[in-house]
């Protein structure tokens, strides 16, 4: 008799569990619909006042045996699960999301295929200072098997009195030297109005850290048929970084290379703090290639080799670093640029670590 009663009670409990499951899933679908409406109206997903009102309403209708604290805890977990569901929906909706596209995006620049599982290099001076300066670096870069040349023509600087770059004239120098040594050219554009003019000179358009959330610039970059190298902002979260890339891709340009270049922290030993964990996180969250700028993340030439080794070991698709014929007289960031002999040692050390690097 007792066993039959227990069996009956357990069967009743199983039925209630299934009813609870149906109700929880039904609630989740309502949460998703509300989330869609909030997104359309640019409203915040989490509303603490609304949550408090719902909890009070539930507790006021509680007749036991659970006390109010237990009921509040249970429903807070249900509410939390609903918010996490909305975050998952956001991730699935993004064009750059790994859930949207499982395969890696591979971007071919001058036969260097970023995202193909190998490590590639982008090297050159911090700023374009003269034809002779760029040519010396380009010759060394080319002779050592690197196929992408970087150089700043437009230089957004913290101080308005620092060297701001040569502008379009700098882009012309990069293009001429690049053609001479069969190098693809990478340079930063800071103004949306300059993009149309810059595409005649550049193979890859860089959007720098200070402009990662310059949304008009991101939109303009998304409207052109050129690879975009997007740097993470110095105080940007990974989510903000991913959404900046989404701005570009949503306009039709899916050729985006992400660049981790260090973030601002309280640590003064380096120019920035290299967030090395961002590399695997971004590779899990997105299908885009991710490279590491070891120069700007450290600001110290003595740290370039170990940080580049760390980036390669953790799966970076490429390394960006700065090279100058004579860093001591560089017009910008002299302390962080390698001279040509150090650049050659840099490559040699990295090739020794990773046999898949072919130069």
C-alpha positions in Angstrom: 0.0 0.0 0.0 2.8 2.4 1.0 4.8 1.5 -2.2 1.8 2.2 -4.3 1.2 5.6 -2.7 4.9 6.5 -3.2 4.8 5.4 -6.8 1.7 7.5 -7.3 3.3 10.5 -5.7 6.5 10.1 -7.7 4.5 9.9 -10.9 2.6 13.0 -10.0 5.9 14.8 -9.3 7.2 13.7 -12.7 4.1 15.2 -14.3 4.6 18.4 -12.4 8.3 18.6 -13.4 7.2 18.3 -17.1 4.6 21.0 -16.6 7.3 23.2 -15.0 9.6 22.6 -17.9 6.8 23.6 -20.4 6.1 26.8 -18.4 9.8 27.7 -18.1 10.3 27.2 -21.9 7.1 29.2 -22.6 8.4 32.0 -20.4 11.7 31.9 -22.3 10.0 32.4 -25.6 8.2 35.4 -24.1 11.5 36.8 -22.9 12.9 36.4 -26.5 10.0 38.3 -28.0 10.3 41.1 -25.4 14.1 41.1 -26.2 13.4 41.6 -29.9 11.1 44.5 -29.2 13.7 46.1 -26.8 16.4 45.7 -29.4 14.3 47.4 -32.1 13.7 50.3 -29.7 17.4 50.4 -28.5 16.3 49.7 -24.9 18.4 48.0 -22.3 17.8 44.3 -21.9 18.0 44.3 -18.1 15.4 46.3 -16.2 16.1 46.1 -12.4 12.9 47.9 -11.5 10.8 45.5 -13.6 12.6 42.6 -12.0 11.9 43.9 -8.5 8.2 44.4 -9.3 7.9 40.8 -10.7 9.6 39.4 -7.6 7.4 41.3 -5.2 4.3 40.2 -7.1 5.4 36.6 -6.9 6.3 36.7 -3.2 2.9 38.3 -2.4 1.2 35.3 -3.9 3.4 32.8 -2.1 1.4 30.5 0.2 4.3 28.2 1.2 5.9 25.9 2.2 8.9 27.8 0.7 9.7 31.1 2.5 10.0 34.4 0.6 13.8 34.2 0.5 13.8 30.8 -1.2 11.2 31.8 -3.7 13.1 35.0 -4.6 16.3 32.9 -5.1 14.5 30.4 -7.4 13.0 33.1 -9.6 16.2 35.2 -9.8 17.8 32.1 -11.3 15.0 31.9 -13.8 15.3 35.6 -14.7 19.1 35.2 -15.0 18.7 32.3 -17.4 16.4 34.5 -19.5 19.0 37.3 -19.8 21.7 34.7 -20.7 19.3 33.4 -23.4 19.1 36.9 -24.9 22.9 37.2 -24.9 23.1 33.9 -26.8 20.5 35.1 -29.3 22.6 38.3 -29.8 25.7 36.1 -30.5 23.8 33.9 -33.0 22.5 36.9 -34.8 25.9 38.6 -35.4 27.4 38.1 -38.9 30.9 37.8 -37.4 29.8 35.1 -35.0 31.2 31.6 -35.0 27.7 30.4 -34.6 26.7 32.1 -37.8 29.7 30.6 -39.8 31.6 27.6 -38.5 34.5 27.7 -41.0 37.3 30.2 -40.5 37.3 33.3 -42.8 40.5 33.3 -44.8 41.7 36.6 -46.2 44.2 36.5 -49.0 46.5 39.5 -49.2 49.5 39.2 -51.6 49.3 35.4 -51.3 49.4 35.6 -47.5 46.2 33.8 -46.3 45.3 35.1 -42.9 43.1 32.5 -41.1 44.7 29.5 -42.8 46.2 28.1 -39.6 49.7 29.6 -40.2 51.2 32.8 -38.9 51.8 35.8 -41.2 53.6 39.0 -40.7 52.9 42.7 -41.2 56.1 44.9 -40.7 57.1 48.4 -41.3 57.8 51.8 -39.6 55.4 53.5 -37.2 55.1 56.5 -39.5 56.0 57.3 -43.1 58.7 59.9 -42.7 60.4 59.9 -46.2 60.7 57.8 -49.3 64.3 56.8 -48.3 63.2 55.7 -44.8 60.3 53.5 -46.1 62.4 52.0 -48.9 65.2 50.9 -46.5 62.6 49.1 -44.4 60.8 47.7 -47.4 63.9 46.2 -48.8 64.7 44.5 -45.5 61.1 43.3 -45.2 61.1 41.9 -48.7 64.5 40.2 -48.5 63.3 38.4 -45.3 60.2 37.0 -46.9 57.6 39.2 -45.4 54.9 40.3 -47.9 53.0 43.1 -46.1 54.4 46.5 -45.4 52.8 48.8 -42.8 53.4 52.5 -42.3 51.4 55.3 -40.8 50.5 58.2 -43.1 47.7 59.6 -40.9 48.8 59.5 -37.3 46.2 60.3 -34.6 48.4 61.3 -31.7 47.6 62.0 -28.1 49.3 65.4 -28.3 48.3 67.8 -31.0 51.9 68.9 -31.3 53.3 65.4 -32.1 54.1 64.4 -35.7 50.7 63.7 -37.4 52.0 62.0 -40.6 52.4 63.0 -44.2 48.8 62.2 -45.2 48.0 61.3 -48.8 51.7 62.0 -49.7 52.6 59.3 -47.2 50.2 56.9 -48.9 51.8 57.6 -52.3 55.2 56.8 -50.9 53.9 53.5 -49.5 52.3 52.5 -52.8 55.4 53.3 -54.8 57.8 51.5 -52.5 55.3 48.6 -52.2 55.2 48.1 -55.9 58.9 48.3 -56.2 59.4 45.4 -53.7 56.2 43.5 -54.4 54.7 44.3 -51.0 51.1 44.7 -50.0 50.6 48.0 -48.2 48.7 48.5 -44.9 48.0 51.9 -43.4 45.5 53.6 -41.1 42.7 55.9 -42.3 41.1 58.2 -39.7 38.5 60.1 -41.7 35.6 58.5 -43.6 36.0 61.0 -46.4 39.6 59.8 -47.0 38.6 56.2 -47.6 37.6 56.5 -51.3 40.9 58.3 -52.1 43.0 55.8 -50.0 41.7 52.7 -51.7 43.8 53.6 -54.7 47.0 53.4 -52.6 46.3 50.7 -50.1 45.8 46.9 -50.1 44.5 46.8 -46.5 42.8 49.7 -44.7 43.6 49.9 -41.0 41.2 51.3 -38.4 43.2 52.2 -35.4 42.5 51.8 -31.7 41.3 55.4 -31.2 38.8 54.9 -34.0 37.4 51.5 -33.2 34.1 53.1 -32.2 34.1 55.8 -34.9 30.9 54.3 -36.3 30.8 56.5 -39.4 34.3 55.4 -40.3 33.3 51.7 -39.7 30.3 52.1 -42.0 32.5 53.7 -44.7 35.0 50.8 -44.4 32.1 48.4 -44.7 31.1 50.0 -48.0 34.4 49.4 -49.8 35.8 46.2 -51.3 39.1 46.2 -49.4 40.3 44.1 -46.5 40.0 45.9 -43.2 42.5 45.6 -40.3 40.5 46.5 -37.2 42.4 47.3 -34.0 40.9 46.8 -30.6 40.3 50.1 -28.7 42.6 50.7 -25.7 39.7 50.4 -23.2 37.3 48.3 -25.3 35.8 45.1 -24.1 35.9 42.0 -26.4 32.1 42.4 -26.9 32.6 46.0 -28.0 35.4 44.9 -30.3 33.3 42.2 -31.9 30.4 44.7 -32.4 32.7 47.2 -34.1 33.6 44.4 -36.6 29.9 43.8 -37.0 29.4 47.4 -38.1 31.8 46.7 -41.0 30.4 43.4 -42.0 26.8 44.5 -41.8 27.6 46.9 -44.6 28.7 44.1 -46.9 32.5 43.9 -46.3 33.4 40.6 -44.6 37.2 40.8 -45.2 38.1 41.8 -41.6 41.3 41.0 -39.8 41.0 41.7 -36.0 44.0 43.0 -34.2 44.7 42.7 -30.5 47.0 45.6 -29.6 46.9 45.7 -25.8 44.5 47.4 -23.5 44.9 50.2 -20.9 45.3 49.0 -17.3 47.0 50.3 -14.2 50.3 48.6 -15.0 52.9 51.2 -16.0 55.7 48.8 -17.0 54.5 48.5 -20.6 52.7 51.0 -22.8 49.6 48.8 -22.7 48.8 45.4 -21.3 48.7 42.7 -23.9 45.5 40.8 -23.5 46.8 37.5 -24.8 43.6 35.6 -23.8 41.7 37.7 -26.3 43.2 35.6 -29.1 41.5 32.3 -28.3 38.3 34.0 -27.1 37.9 35.9 -30.4 38.7 32.7 -32.4 36.0 30.9 -30.4 33.4 33.8 -30.7 34.1 34.8 -34.3 35.2 33.3 -37.6 37.6 36.1 -38.3 41.4 35.9 -38.3 43.1 37.6 -35.3 46.6 39.0 -35.3 48.6 40.6 -32.4 50.4 43.9 -32.6 53.3 43.3 -30.2 54.8 46.8 -30.7 51.8 48.9 -29.4 50.8 46.3 -26.8 54.2 46.6 -25.0 55.9 49.8 -26.2 59.2 48.1 -25.6 61.4 46.6 -28.2 63.0 44.2 -25.6 59.6 42.5 -25.2 58.8 42.0 -28.8 60.3 38.5 -29.3 58.8 36.9 -26.1 55.3 38.5 -26.7 55.3 37.4 -30.3 56.3 33.9 -29.3 53.4 33.9 -26.8 51.0 35.1 -29.5 52.0 32.4 -31.9 51.8 29.7 -29.2 48.2 30.7 -28.4 47.1 30.6 -32.0 47.4 34.1 -33.5 47.0 34.2 -37.3 49.6 36.9 -37.6 52.1 39.3 -35.9 52.4 43.0 -36.5 55.5 44.9 -35.4 57.4 48.1 -36.2 60.7 48.4 -37.9 62.8 51.6 -38.5 66.2 52.1 -40.1 67.3 54.2 -37.2 64.8 54.2 -34.3 66.8 56.8 -32.3 65.8 59.5 -34.8 62.2 58.3 -35.5 59.6 61.0 -35.5 57.2 58.9 -33.5 57.5 56.0 -30.9 61.2 55.6 -31.1 61.5 53.4 -28.0 59.3 50.6 -29.4 60.6 50.2 -33.0 63.2 47.6 -34.0 66.1 48.4 -36.2 66.8 46.2 -39.2 69.3 43.8 -37.5 66.9 43.3 -34.6 64.0 42.7 -37.0 66.0 39.9 -38.7 66.8 38.4 -35.3 63.1 38.7 -34.4 62.0 36.7 -37.5 64.8 34.1 -36.9 63.6 33.5 -33.3 60.0 33.1 -34.4 60.8 30.7 -37.2 62.9 28.6 -34.8 59.8 28.4 -32.5 57.3 27.5 -35.1 58.3 25.4 -38.1 55.0 26.2 -39.9 56.2 29.8 -40.5 57.6 29.9 -44.0 59.5 33.0 -45.1 
